[in-house]
Amino acid sequence: ATGALLGAGTAAADPTIAIGGGSGIIIDDRFECTVTTIGNDGAGRLVGITAGHCGVPGSVVKSEANPRLGTIGRFASSVESLDYAVIEFDRGKVIPVNRVGNATITGIGTPAAFPNIICKEGRTTGHTCGVSYGDVFGSGVETWSQMCVIEGDSGAPVVLGSTLVGMVNAYLLTPCIGPEVGTNMTTILDDINARGGVGAGFWPI
């Protein structure tokens, strides 16, 4: 009887990490960026989006919050022209969430116009907000704003309320002073769907 009471016990679950729009990631043990959003694609894969200059196809992704967990995903594609990338995450290691810090993502919407106030959640500067200048040059691709961003915030989700409208890609002239420039989310998703493969049919959780 004593032996039965002192059995092996319940096996521990494999370690996992919560990842969502605003989570910090480490790429190839060299670069830090921010996840834009996470969800499922049309084939049921767990995928996320970040800035394209953060890595290349095959780049290894680790969680900044828990790098000891090892590889949690890999870059499936990276599109230089629109500066976005698609990451396929390991569903056994990643718990997808729709809220990180002060950013909650409940859907995807059209680009923010002037004078809307938009916000971002980045791994470097956290939650910052500013006025949207809209599509300054009429490209239909990017939106400028007056949000504070610096290195490492690349890929951060840009939200209008809880609607994801874009990602952070760069700042001009001076960090946190010069305008932030980001790719519109509808443009990114249209391009992912047109190319097919990993990420096609994506929708955030």
C-alpha positions in Angstrom: 0.0 0.0 0.0 2.8 2.3 0.9 4.5 1.7 -2.4 1.3 2.6 -4.3 1.0 5.9 -2.3 4.6 6.9 -3.2 4.2 6.3 -7.0 5.8 8.3 -9.7 3.2 11.1 -9.6 1.9 13.2 -12.5 4.2 13.9 -15.3 5.1 17.5 -15.8 3.8 19.2 -19.0 6.2 20.3 -21.6 7.2 24.0 -21.0 5.4 26.6 -23.1 5.4 30.4 -23.6 2.6 32.8 -24.4 3.2 34.7 -27.6 1.1 37.4 -29.2 1.2 40.8 -30.9 3.8 42.7 -28.8 5.9 39.8 -27.7 9.7 40.1 -28.0 11.5 37.5 -30.1 15.1 36.7 -30.7 16.1 35.7 -34.3 19.1 33.5 -35.0 20.5 34.4 -31.5 21.4 37.8 -33.0 18.5 40.2 -33.4 15.5 41.2 -31.4 12.2 42.1 -32.9 8.5 42.2 -32.0 5.7 39.9 -33.1 2.8 41.7 -34.9 0.1 39.2 -34.4 -0.4 35.4 -34.1 -3.2 33.1 -35.3 -4.0 30.3 -37.6 -3.7 30.1 -41.4 -6.1 28.4 -43.7 -4.2 25.1 -43.3 -4.5 25.2 -39.6 -0.8 26.1 -39.0 0.0 28.4 -36.0 1.7 31.4 -37.6 2.8 34.9 -36.7 3.9 38.0 -38.5 6.8 40.4 -37.9 8.9 42.8 -39.9 10.7 41.4 -42.9 14.1 42.8 -42.1 14.2 40.8 -38.9 15.1 37.5 -40.6 15.1 35.4 -43.7 13.4 32.1 -44.5 14.7 29.4 -42.1 15.7 31.9 -39.4 15.3 30.5 -35.9 12.9 32.2 -33.5 13.2 32.1 -29.7 11.2 33.8 -27.0 12.9 36.8 -25.5 10.9 36.1 -22.3 12.2 32.5 -22.1 15.1 31.8 -24.5 15.9 28.6 -22.6 12.8 27.1 -24.2 14.8 26.9 -27.4 13.4 27.2 -30.9 9.7 28.1 -30.9 9.4 28.8 -34.6 11.1 29.5 -37.9 10.7 32.1 -40.6 8.7 30.6 -43.4 9.0 33.7 -45.7 10.3 37.2 -45.8 9.1 39.8 -48.3 11.5 42.7 -48.7 9.3 44.9 -50.8 6.6 45.2 -48.0 9.0 44.4 -45.2 7.0 41.7 -43.5 7.8 38.1 -42.6 5.7 35.0 -41.7 6.7 32.8 -38.9 5.5 29.2 -38.4 5.4 28.6 -34.7 5.7 25.3 -32.8 2.2 24.6 -31.4 3.7 22.4 -28.8 5.7 25.3 -27.3 3.6 28.4 -28.0 0.3 29.4 -26.5 -1.2 32.1 -28.7 -2.7 35.1 -27.0 -4.5 38.2 -28.2 -3.2 40.6 -25.5 0.3 41.5 -24.6 1.0 44.4 -22.3 -1.5 47.1 -23.1 -2.4 46.0 -26.6 -5.4 43.8 -27.3 -6.1 42.6 -30.9 -9.7 41.6 -31.7 -9.6 42.0 -35.4 -7.9 43.5 -38.5 -9.0 46.8 -40.1 -8.2 49.4 -42.7 -5.3 51.9 -42.3 -5.7 54.7 -39.8 -6.2 58.2 -41.2 -5.4 61.6 -39.8 -6.1 62.6 -37.0 -6.7 59.2 -35.4 -4.7 58.3 -32.4 -3.0 54.9 -32.8 -0.8 52.9 -30.5 1.8 50.2 -30.6 3.2 47.6 -28.2 7.0 47.0 -28.8 9.5 44.9 -27.0 11.8 47.9 -26.6 9.6 51.0 -25.8 6.5 49.2 -24.7 3.1 50.9 -25.2 3.2 54.3 -27.0 0.7 56.3 -28.9 0.5 59.1 -31.3 -1.4 60.8 -34.1 -1.7 59.0 -37.4 -0.6 61.1 -40.5 -2.2 58.5 -42.8 -0.9 57.5 -46.2 1.4 60.5 -46.7 2.4 59.7 -50.3 -0.7 57.9 -51.4 1.1 54.6 -51.8 -1.7 52.5 -50.4 1.0 50.5 -48.6 2.2 52.5 -45.5 1.0 54.8 -42.8 3.1 57.4 -41.0 2.5 58.4 -37.4 4.1 60.2 -34.4 4.6 57.2 -32.2 7.8 56.6 -30.3 9.7 53.6 -31.7 13.3 52.5 -31.6 15.4 49.4 -32.6 13.7 46.2 -31.5 10.2 47.6 -31.9 10.3 46.4 -35.5 7.2 44.3 -36.2 5.2 45.8 -33.3 1.5 45.8 -33.8 -0.1 49.1 -34.5 -3.7 49.3 -33.2 -6.6 51.6 -33.4 -8.4 50.6 -30.2 -8.3 46.9 -30.4 -8.2 46.7 -34.2 -4.8 45.8 -35.8 -4.2 48.3 -38.6 -0.4 47.9 -39.3 3.0 47.0 -38.1 6.0 49.1 -37.1 8.8 49.0 -39.7 11.0 52.1 -39.2 11.5 55.6 -37.9 12.9 58.6 -39.8 15.7 60.8 -38.7 15.6 60.4 -34.9 14.1 57.7 -32.7 11.0 58.7 -30.8 11.1 62.1 -32.5 11.1 61.5 -36.2 7.9 59.9 -37.7 7.3 56.2 -37.5 6.6 54.4 -40.8 4.7 51.1 -40.9 3.1 48.8 -43.4 -0.7 48.5 -43.5 -2.0 45.2 -42.2 -4.6 44.8 -45.1 -1.7 45.2 -47.6 0.3 42.5 -45.8 -2.6 40.0 -45.7 -3.5 40.6 -49.3 0.1 39.9 -50.3 0.3 36.7 -48.1 -2.9 35.4 -49.6 -1.8 36.1 -53.1 1.5 34.3 -52.6 -0.1 31.2 -51.0 1.8 28.8 -48.8 2.4 29.2 -45.0 0.2 32.1 -43.7 -2.4 32.1 -46.5 -5.8 32.5 -45.0 -4.3 33.9 -41.8 -6.6 35.4 -39.1 -5.5 36.4 -35.6 -6.8 34.4 -32.6 
